[in-house]
Amino acid sequence: MSAQLIAPTVAVHASFLAAMDEFLAEGADSVPSSSMAHELRTWRDRWATVDGFAEYVGTVGGIVDHERPDGVVPLSTRWWVDGDTYLGRVAFRHRLTPSLLTWGGHIGYGVRPGARRRGHATVMLRAALPVAHHELGIDPVLVTCDDTNTGSRKVIEACGGIFEDQRDDKLRYWIHAAAATAGQQPQRRI
């Protein structure tokens, strides 16, 4: 696998649009609290054009470095790409609100439906840990998943996630980013 985690780029426009069609086909635009749903609803009529896509990349490519009144914390986004093929994305939340401490965590990730079950999520999350640790100073990293999402649970555990608890329908895991980056075995206590 030669995929890599990069800053959002206009170079993957065609495959990004195909990926968004895959997400729409599975109903991603109807998940109320999803950032993907918000972006699909906000941008899908604009990102088909070169200029609209460039504007979108400009909004997700930089760091949102301030907390907005609606509670959105500083955020960085990286895309998982192989050449000019968009495969998924990682969102880094630089700090946690009470809501993110329960439901969202520091890192959110998603692989396009057509690229799932090929190991991308695990490699993508592993690639995200050095970014969280070295670039953003986040360690340990909180990652959550739905209690029904066995695939995501296995990804988090394969990347060193240590289960803390379940809150509502979310499983909460902490990953020691420095240890994971160095290839060390995860510690048992946070």
C-alpha positions as CSV (number, residue, x, y, z in Angstrom):
1,M,0.0,0.0,0.0
2,S,1.5,3.3,-1.1
3,A,-1.2,5.6,0.3
4,Q,-0.2,8.5,2.5
5,L,-1.7,11.1,4.8
6,I,-1.5,14.5,3.2
7,A,-3.0,18.0,3.4
8,P,-6.2,18.3,1.3
9,T,-5.4,19.0,-2.3
10,V,-7.2,19.8,-5.5
11,A,-5.2,17.1,-7.2
12,V,-7.7,14.4,-6.2
13,H,-10.8,16.2,-7.4
14,A,-12.3,13.4,-9.6
15,S,-11.7,10.6,-7.1
16,F,-13.0,12.8,-4.2
17,L,-16.3,13.4,-6.1
18,A,-16.6,9.6,-6.7
19,A,-15.9,9.0,-3.0
20,M,-18.6,11.5,-2.0
21,D,-21.1,9.7,-4.3
22,E,-20.2,6.5,-2.5
23,F,-20.9,8.2,0.9
24,L,-24.2,9.6,-0.4
25,A,-25.3,6.2,-1.7
26,E,-24.8,4.8,1.8
27,G,-26.8,7.6,3.4
28,A,-23.9,9.6,5.0
29,D,-25.8,12.8,4.5
30,S,-28.5,11.8,6.9
31,V,-26.4,11.3,10.0
32,P,-27.4,14.3,12.2
33,S,-24.1,15.0,14.1
34,S,-21.7,13.9,11.4
35,S,-19.2,16.3,10.0
36,M,-19.3,14.3,6.7
37,A,-23.1,14.9,6.6
38,H,-22.6,18.6,7.2
39,E,-20.0,18.8,4.4
40,L,-22.2,16.8,2.0
41,R,-25.2,19.1,2.7
42,T,-23.1,22.3,2.5
43,W,-20.7,21.6,-0.4
44,R,-22.0,18.9,-2.7
45,D,-23.6,21.5,-5.1
46,R,-20.4,23.5,-5.2
47,W,-17.5,21.1,-5.2
48,A,-18.3,19.6,-8.6
49,T,-16.7,22.7,-10.2
50,V,-13.0,23.3,-10.2
51,D,-13.4,26.7,-8.4
52,G,-15.9,25.3,-5.9
53,F,-13.6,22.4,-5.1
54,A,-10.7,24.7,-4.6
55,E,-12.8,26.8,-2.2
56,Y,-13.7,23.7,-0.3
57,V,-10.1,22.5,-0.1
58,G,-9.2,25.9,1.2
59,T,-11.7,25.6,4.0
60,V,-10.6,22.1,5.1
61,G,-6.9,22.5,4.2
62,G,-5.9,25.0,6.9
63,I,-6.1,24.7,10.6
64,V,-9.3,26.1,12.1
65,D,-7.3,27.6,15.0
66,H,-10.1,29.0,17.2
67,E,-13.1,27.7,19.0
68,R,-16.2,29.0,17.4
69,P,-19.4,30.0,19.3
70,D,-21.0,26.7,18.2
71,G,-18.4,24.8,20.2
72,V,-16.3,23.6,17.2
73,V,-12.7,23.4,18.5
74,P,-9.5,23.9,16.5
75,L,-9.3,21.3,13.8
76,S,-6.9,20.0,11.2
77,T,-7.8,17.7,8.4
78,R,-5.6,15.3,6.4
79,W,-6.6,13.1,3.5
80,W,-5.5,9.6,2.9
81,V,-4.6,9.3,-0.8
82,D,-2.8,6.9,-3.2
83,G,-1.5,9.0,-6.1
84,D,-4.5,10.9,-7.3
85,T,-7.0,8.6,-5.6
86,Y,-8.9,9.9,-2.5
87,L,-9.3,7.0,0.0
88,G,-10.4,8.8,3.2
89,R,-9.7,11.4,5.7
90,V,-8.6,12.1,9.3
91,A,-9.9,15.0,11.4
92,F,-7.7,16.1,14.3
93,R,-9.6,18.0,17.1
94,H,-6.9,19.9,18.9
95,R,-8.7,19.9,22.3
96,L,-11.7,18.3,23.8
97,T,-15.0,19.8,24.9
98,P,-17.2,17.8,27.3
99,S,-19.1,16.5,24.3
100,L,-16.0,15.5,22.4
101,L,-14.7,13.8,25.6
102,T,-17.7,11.6,25.5
103,W,-18.6,11.1,21.8
104,G,-16.0,12.4,19.4
105,G,-12.4,12.2,20.7
106,H,-9.3,13.8,19.3
107,I,-9.3,11.9,16.0
108,G,-12.1,11.0,13.7
109,Y,-11.4,9.0,10.5
110,G,-13.4,7.6,7.6
111,V,-12.5,5.4,4.6
112,R,-14.6,5.8,1.5
113,P,-17.0,2.8,1.1
114,G,-15.3,1.5,-2.1
115,A,-11.9,1.2,-0.3
116,R,-13.0,-0.4,2.9
117,R,-11.9,-3.8,4.3
118,R,-8.4,-3.4,2.7
119,G,-6.5,-2.3,5.8
120,H,-6.7,1.5,5.0
121,A,-8.3,2.5,8.3
122,T,-5.6,0.8,10.4
123,V,-2.7,2.2,8.4
124,M,-4.4,5.6,8.3
125,L,-4.9,5.8,12.0
126,R,-1.3,4.7,12.6
127,A,-0.1,7.4,10.3
128,A,-2.2,10.0,12.2
129,L,-0.6,9.3,15.6
130,P,2.7,11.0,14.8
131,V,0.8,14.0,13.5
132,A,-1.2,14.2,16.7
133,H,1.9,13.8,18.9
134,H,4.6,15.7,17.0
135,E,2.7,18.4,15.2
136,L,-0.2,19.0,17.5
137,G,1.2,18.0,20.9
138,I,-1.8,15.7,21.7
139,D,-0.8,12.6,23.8
140,P,-2.6,10.5,24.8
141,V,-5.2,10.6,22.0
142,L,-8.8,9.8,22.6
143,V,-10.5,7.8,19.8
144,T,-14.2,6.7,20.0
145,C,-16.4,4.5,18.0
146,D,-20.0,3.2,18.0
147,D,-20.4,0.2,20.2
148,T,-21.9,-1.6,17.1
149,N,-18.9,-0.8,14.9
150,T,-16.7,-3.9,15.3
151,G,-14.4,-2.9,12.4
152,S,-13.5,0.4,13.9
153,R,-13.1,-1.1,17.4
154,K,-10.5,-3.6,15.9
155,V,-8.7,-0.7,14.1
156,I,-8.4,1.3,17.3
157,E,-7.2,-1.7,19.3
158,A,-4.7,-2.7,16.5
159,C,-3.3,0.8,16.8
160,G,-2.7,0.5,20.6
161,G,-6.1,1.7,21.8
162,I,-6.7,1.0,25.5
163,F,-10.4,0.7,26.3
164,E,-11.5,3.1,29.1
165,D,-15.3,2.8,29.1
166,Q,-18.5,3.0,27.3
167,R,-20.7,6.1,27.4
168,D,-24.1,5.9,25.8
169,D,-23.4,4.1,22.5
170,K,-19.7,5.1,22.3
171,L,-16.7,3.0,23.2
172,R,-13.8,5.2,24.4
173,Y,-10.2,4.3,23.8
174,W,-6.9,6.1,24.7
175,I,-3.8,5.7,22.6
176,H,-0.4,6.8,23.8
177,A,0.7,8.4,20.6
178,A,4.4,8.7,21.5
179,A,4.6,5.0,22.3
180,A,2.6,4.0,19.3
181,T,4.8,6.2,17.1
182,A,7.9,4.6,18.6
183,G,6.5,1.1,18.0
184,Q,6.3,0.3,21.7
185,Q,3.6,-1.8,23.4
186,P,0.7,0.2,24.8
187,Q,0.7,0.9,28.5
188,R,-2.2,-0.4,30.5
189,R,-2.9,2.8,32.5
190,I,-3.7,6.3,31.2
